[in-house]
Amino acid sequence: MLDLSLVLYSAEIFSKPMPDFSDLSRILTALVLVLVNGFFVAAEFALVKIRISRIEQLVLQGRMFAKTAKWLAQRLEHSLSACQLGITMASLALGAIGEPAVAHLIKPLLSRVGLDSEPLLHAVSFAISFTVVTALHLVIGEQAPKVFAIRNPEPMLLACALPLKIFYILTYPLMFILSVSTDALLRMLGADEKSKSAIPYSEEEIRALLREAHVHGNLTRSEHSLINAVFEFDDMVCRRIMVARKDIDFVDINDPLDSVLGMIRRTKHTRYPICDGSLDSILGVLHVKDLAVASVLPDFQWTSLMRPPKKVPENMPISKLLRHFQGTHQHMAFVVDEYGTIIGLVTLENVLEEIIGEVADEFDVEEPEIVPDGSDSYIVLGSTGVQVVENRLGIKFEEADVDTVGGLLVHYAERLLVAGDVIELPGATAKVLTVSDDRATKVRITLSPTKD
């Protein structure tokens, strides 16, 4: 059976008149102020989160209010000031209206449960109303719109753009005064350069963004690899990609015609250096197309077909080398060191392979540079680039003025190598398998066990 006192208390509550209109209007006004505060918070975080490049794409797509959003983004500092002004005004008004309204409503309920002391009644009602208003302000007016704007900046900014622009224009005189005051304070603190407020992304930050885009499926593996290769492109120099001098096939004008033609049929290159005895005396470049249409008579002279040779320094960035090929319309250049000695040659194919990876034509029969050979063990050609091995095996060698694995082993051994030599490297052990002309041509690299 229900307690008689509880029944009488309920009847008394329902028999009392509803709160007057002023109380309800204060409560409704407080709720509106919470929503207004949430609006400005959402607009602020959407403006900060979205990129101007993305807004320009939305404008091109013809999205509604995209131009208004771009207008606000182009005035980002003032737009954020408008958001802060709206948040401050809404918060102050909420504090002035919300807490007294809630306290006025709950005081009669508290007096019903026996709180007759006026100081105690006021303290408890203030604590409860303050807690309720603060909770509503934090959840509805701050956290929820903030998180939603961070997760969905585009639709949130488009939805807030027009009201925010209207508020921006209406309050511009006040914002102008606030902006001038803020700039004056920043100048006093030594931070008066507005250009420093927008710091561009560094290369490492862009790479991190690309990795994140790849992980989330916005970039395919090939796209990610291609863009990373472009970043490394300008850091590479000719010496790192050239064909070494001792590996160059060339036409010696002193050799018999049949011998030269046999060498061309065997090697199947498109272009050959024409030399007088050795690469120290380069006369020009032969293109096999010119040879195919020429009349090879007994008095034939190789110099009648050759094109002028082009030379580039060994430390020329390959980005400049690419422009060199584009400007000269020749796809082969000879690499010279600081003493003017030819140390190798580079072709357009060598340059493009640094971006798109290995390119083999119908006549290329190339052995893979790195081949797995059991657990944590790899067979590596001595001509493989050091950076290629570091990236593939996930290890890092010390800085050395060498380009290939063979040169790196000589650097660590501090002598010429012979087959069977074992060299300790950072994070790995290398064993020389074969040697040709005093250089390691094939090496087995075994990764060292990782320490827990």
C-alpha positions in Angstrom: 0.0 0.0 0.0 1.3 3.5 -0.9 2.4 5.8 1.9 -0.4 8.2 2.6 2.0 11.1 3.1 3.5 10.5 -0.4 0.0 10.5 -1.9 -0.8 13.8 -0.2 2.5 15.3 -1.2 1.9 14.4 -4.9 -1.6 15.8 -4.9 -0.3 19.0 -3.4 2.4 19.4 -6.1 -0.1 18.8 -9.0 -2.6 21.1 -7.4 -0.1 24.0 -7.4 -0.1 26.3 -10.5 2.5 25.9 -13.2 5.6 28.1 -13.0 5.0 31.5 -14.4 6.0 32.4 -17.9 9.1 34.3 -16.8 10.6 31.1 -15.3 9.9 29.0 -18.4 11.3 31.8 -20.7 14.5 31.9 -18.7 14.9 28.1 -19.0 14.2 28.2 -22.7 16.6 31.1 -23.1 19.3 29.2 -21.3 18.8 26.2 -23.5 19.0 28.4 -26.6 22.3 29.9 -25.3 23.7 26.5 -24.8 22.9 25.7 -28.5 24.3 29.0 -29.6 27.5 28.3 -27.7 27.7 24.9 -29.4 27.2 26.5 -32.8 30.2 28.8 -32.4 32.3 26.0 -31.0 31.5 23.7 -34.0 32.1 26.5 -36.4 35.5 27.3 -34.8 36.8 23.7 -34.9 35.5 23.1 -38.4 37.4 26.2 -39.6 40.6 25.0 -38.0 40.3 21.4 -39.1 39.4 21.8 -42.8 42.1 22.7 -45.4 41.7 25.6 -47.7 42.5 23.4 -50.6 39.5 21.2 -49.7 37.2 24.2 -49.5 38.3 25.2 -53.0 37.4 21.7 -54.2 33.9 22.2 -52.7 33.6 25.5 -54.5 34.5 23.8 -57.8 31.9 21.1 -57.0 29.2 23.8 -56.6 28.4 22.8 -53.0 25.9 25.1 -51.3 27.6 27.7 -49.0 31.0 26.6 -50.2 31.9 30.1 -51.4 30.8 31.5 -48.0 33.0 29.0 -46.3 35.9 30.0 -48.5 35.2 33.7 -47.7 35.5 32.8 -44.0 38.6 30.7 -44.4 40.4 33.5 -46.3 39.8 35.6 -43.2 40.7 32.9 -40.8 42.0 35.0 -37.9 38.9 37.3 -37.9 36.6 34.4 -38.4 38.0 32.6 -35.4 37.7 35.9 -33.5 34.0 36.0 -34.4 33.6 32.5 -33.1 35.4 33.3 -29.8 33.3 36.5 -29.5 30.1 34.4 -29.9 31.3 31.7 -27.5 32.2 34.4 -24.9 28.9 36.2 -25.2 26.8 33.0 -25.1 28.7 31.7 -22.0 28.4 35.0 -20.1 24.7 35.2 -20.9 24.2 31.6 -19.9 25.9 32.2 -16.6 23.7 35.3 -15.9 20.4 33.6 -16.9 20.8 29.9 -16.6 21.9 29.4 -13.0 19.4 31.8 -11.4 16.5 30.3 -13.5 17.4 26.7 -12.5 17.9 27.7 -8.8 14.5 29.5 -8.7 12.8 26.3 -10.0 14.4 23.9 -7.6 14.2 26.0 -4.4 10.5 25.0 -3.8 11.4 21.4 -4.2 14.2 21.6 -1.7 12.0 23.4 0.8 9.5 20.5 0.5 12.2 18.0 1.7 12.9 20.0 4.9 15.5 22.6 3.9 14.1 25.5 5.8 17.3 27.4 6.5 17.6 30.2 3.9 21.4 30.2 3.8 21.5 26.4 3.4 18.6 26.5 0.9 20.5 29.0 -1.2 23.8 27.1 -1.1 22.3 23.8 -2.1 20.1 25.3 -4.9 23.2 27.2 -6.2 25.3 24.0 -6.2 22.6 21.9 -8.0 21.8 24.6 -10.5 25.5 25.3 -11.2 26.2 21.6 -11.7 23.2 21.2 -14.1 24.1 24.3 -16.2 27.8 23.4 -16.3 27.0 19.8 -17.4 24.6 21.1 -20.2 27.2 23.7 -21.2 30.1 21.2 -21.4 28.2 18.3 -23.1 25.8 20.2 -25.5 27.6 23.5 -25.8 31.3 22.3 -25.9 32.3 18.6 -26.2 29.6 17.2 -28.6 29.8 20.0 -31.2 33.6 20.1 -30.9 34.0 16.3 -31.5 31.4 16.3 -34.3 33.2 19.2 -36.1 36.6 17.5 -35.8 35.1 14.3 -37.3 33.0 16.0 -39.9 34.5 19.4 -40.7 33.2 19.8 -44.2 29.4 19.4 -43.6 29.7 21.3 -40.3 31.5 24.3 -41.9 29.0 24.4 -44.8 26.1 24.4 -42.3 27.6 27.1 -40.1 29.0 29.3 -42.9 26.1 31.6 -43.6 25.0 32.4 -40.0 28.7 32.9 -39.0 29.2 35.3 -41.9 26.2 37.3 -40.9 27.4 37.4 -37.2 30.9 38.3 -38.5 29.6 41.3 -40.5 27.3 42.5 -37.7 30.0 42.4 -35.0 32.9 43.5 -37.3 33.3 46.9 -35.5 33.7 45.2 -32.2 36.0 42.6 -33.7 38.1 45.3 -35.3 38.7 46.9 -31.9 39.5 43.5 -30.4 41.8 42.6 -33.2 43.7 45.9 -32.9 44.1 45.4 -29.2 45.3 41.8 -29.7 47.8 42.8 -32.3 49.2 45.5 -30.0 49.6 42.9 -27.2 51.3 40.5 -29.5 53.7 43.2 -30.7 54.6 43.8 -27.1 55.3 40.1 -26.7 57.4 40.1 -29.9 55.0 38.1 -32.0 53.9 40.7 -34.5 54.5 38.7 -37.8 51.2 37.4 -38.9 52.8 35.4 -41.7 54.3 33.0 -39.0 50.8 32.0 -37.9 50.4 29.7 -40.8 53.5 27.4 -40.8 53.7 25.2 -43.9 54.1 21.5 -43.7 57.7 20.1 -43.6 58.7 17.3 -45.9 58.6 14.8 -42.9 55.1 16.0 -42.0 53.9 15.5 -45.5 55.4 12.0 -45.6 53.6 11.2 -42.3 50.3 12.5 -43.9 50.9 10.3 -46.9 51.6 7.2 -44.7 48.4 7.9 -42.8 46.5 8.3 -46.1 47.9 5.0 -47.3 47.0 3.2 -44.1 43.4 4.4 -44.3 43.1 3.4 -47.9 43.1 6.8 -49.5 46.4 6.1 -51.4 47.3 2.8 -53.0 50.6 1.2 -52.4 51.9 2.2 -55.9 50.7 5.8 -55.4 52.4 6.0 -52.0 55.6 4.6 -53.4 55.5 6.9 -56.4 55.1 10.1 -54.3 57.8 9.0 -51.8 60.1 8.5 -54.8 59.4 12.0 -56.0 60.4 13.4 -52.6 63.7 11.5 -52.8 64.3 12.4 -56.4 65.9 15.8 -55.7 68.2 14.4 -53.1 69.8 12.0 -55.5 73.0 13.0 -57.5 74.3 11.6 -60.8 77.0 9.5 -59.1 74.4 7.5 -57.3 72.6 6.3 -60.4 75.3 6.2 -63.1 76.7 3.1 -64.9 80.2 2.7 -63.5 83.1 3.3 -66.0 84.2 -0.3 -66.0 80.7 -1.5 -67.0 80.4 0.8 -70.0 80.4 -0.8 -73.5 81.9 1.6 -76.0 82.9 1.7 -79.7 86.7 2.1 -80.3 87.3 3.6 -83.7 90.6 1.6 -83.8 88.8 -1.7 -83.7 87.9 -3.6 -86.8 84.4 -3.0 -88.1 83.3 -6.6 -87.7 84.5 -6.7 -84.1 82.5 -3.5 -83.3 79.3 -4.8 -85.0 79.7 -8.1 -83.1 79.9 -6.2 -79.8 76.8 -4.2 -80.7 74.8 -7.3 -81.6 75.9 -8.9 -78.3 75.2 -6.0 -75.9 72.1 -4.7 -77.7 72.2 -1.1 -76.3 70.6 1.8 -78.1 73.5 4.3 -77.7 77.3 3.8 -77.4 80.2 6.1 -76.7 82.6 6.5 -79.5 86.2 6.6 -78.2 89.7 6.7 -79.5 91.3 3.9 -77.5 89.6 4.4 -74.1 86.9 6.4 -72.3 89.6 9.1 -71.6 89.2 10.1 -75.2 85.5 10.3 -76.0 84.7 11.6 -79.5 80.9 11.4 -79.5 77.8 9.2 -79.1 76.5 6.6 -81.6 72.8 6.0 -81.9 72.0 2.5 -83.3 69.2 4.0 -85.4 71.8 6.1 -87.3 73.9 2.9 -87.9 70.9 1.0 -89.2 70.3 3.5 -92.1 74.0 4.1 -92.8 75.9 2.5 -95.7 78.7 0.5 -94.0 81.4 0.6 -96.8 85.1 -0.3 -96.4 86.0 3.3 -96.0 83.3 3.8 -93.4 84.1 6.2 -90.5 82.4 6.0 -87.1 82.8 9.7 -86.7 80.4 10.3 -89.5 77.5 9.0 -87.4 78.4 10.3 -83.9 76.6 13.0 -82.0 78.4 15.5 -79.7 79.0 14.1 -76.2 77.5 15.8 -73.2 79.1 15.8 -69.8 77.7 16.5 -66.3 79.4 16.7 -62.9 79.1 13.8 -60.5 77.3 15.9 -57.9 74.6 17.2 -60.2 71.1 16.5 -58.7 69.2 14.2 -61.0 66.3 16.7 -61.1 68.7 19.1 -63.0 70.0 16.2 -65.1 66.4 15.5 -66.2 66.1 19.2 -67.3 69.5 18.8 -69.1 68.1 15.8 -71.1 65.0 17.8 -71.9 67.0 20.8 -73.1 69.7 19.0 -75.1 67.3 16.4 -76.6 70.0 13.7 -75.8 69.4 10.9 -73.5 72.9 10.1 -72.5 75.5 12.1 -70.6 79.0 11.3 -69.3 79.7 11.8 -65.6 83.0 13.4 -64.7 84.6 13.9 -61.3 86.3 16.9 -59.8 89.4 16.2 -61.9 87.6 16.0 -65.1 87.9 12.2 -65.4 85.0 10.3 -66.8 83.8 7.9 -64.1 80.5 6.7 -65.6 77.5 7.6 -67.7 73.8 8.2 -67.1 70.8 7.9 -69.3 67.2 9.1 -69.2 66.2 5.6 -68.2 68.5 5.7 -65.1 66.7 9.0 -64.1 63.2 7.7 -64.6 63.9 4.5 -62.7 64.4 6.5 -59.6 60.7 7.6 -59.8 58.9 4.7 -61.3 61.2 1.8 -60.4 63.2 -0.6 -62.5 62.3 -0.5 -66.3 63.6 -3.4 -68.4 63.3 -3.5 -72.1 63.2 -6.6 -74.4 67.0 -7.1 -74.2 67.6 -6.4 -70.6 68.6 -9.6 -68.6 69.3 -8.2 -65.2 69.9 -10.2 -62.0 67.8 -9.0 -59.0 69.7 -6.7 -56.7 68.4 -8.3 -53.5 67.2 -11.9 -53.2 66.0 -13.5 -49.9 68.3 -16.4 -48.8 66.7 -18.0 -45.8 65.6 -16.4 -42.5 66.9 -12.8 -42.2 69.5 -13.5 -44.9 69.8 -11.9 -48.3 72.0 -12.2 -51.4 72.9 -8.7 -52.5 74.8 -7.6 -55.6 77.8 -5.5 -54.8 76.6 -2.8 -57.2 73.4 -2.3 -55.2 72.9 1.2 -53.8 73.4 1.6 -50.0 70.1 3.4 -49.6 68.3 0.6 -51.5 69.6 -1.9 -49.0 68.8 0.3 -46.0 65.2 0.7 -47.1 64.7 -2.9 -48.1 66.3 -4.5 -45.0 65.3 -1.9 -42.5 68.8 -1.2 -41.2 70.9 2.0 -41.1 74.7 2.1 -41.8 77.0 4.9 -40.7 77.4 7.9 -43.0 80.2 7.2 -45.6 81.2 8.7 -48.9 80.2 5.6 -50.8 77.3 4.7 -53.1 77.3 0.9 -53.3 77.3 -2.1 -51.0 80.8 -3.1 -52.4 82.1 0.3 -51.5 80.5 0.2 -48.1 82.3 -3.1 -47.3 85.6 -1.7 -48.3 84.9 1.3 -46.1 84.3 -0.9 -43.1 87.2 -3.4 -43.9 89.6 -0.5 -44.8 91.2 -2.8 -47.4 90.4 -4.5 -50.7 88.2 -7.5 -50.3 88.6 -11.2 -51.2 86.0 -13.9 -51.4 85.1 -15.3 -48.0 85.7 -12.1 -46.0 83.2 -11.5 -43.2 82.5 -7.9 -42.2 80.5 -6.8 -39.2 78.0 -4.0 -40.1 75.6 -2.1 -37.8 72.7 -4.5 -37.4 74.0 -7.1 -39.8 76.9 -9.4 -40.9 78.1 -9.4 -44.5 80.0 -12.2 -46.2 81.7 -11.6 -49.5 80.8 -14.4 -51.9 82.4 -13.4 -55.2 85.0 -10.7 -56.2 85.8 -9.4 -59.6 88.6 -6.8 -60.3 89.1 -6.1 -56.6 85.4 -5.3 -55.9 82.8 -7.4 -54.3 80.2 -8.5 -56.8 78.0 -10.7 -54.6 77.5 -10.5 -50.9 75.3 -12.4 -48.3 73.9 -10.0 -45.6 72.5 -11.6 -42.5 70.5 -9.5 -40.1 71.6 -9.6 -36.5 69.0 -10.8 -33.9 67.1 -7.9 -32.3 67.6 -7.5 -28.6 64.6 -7.3 -26.4 
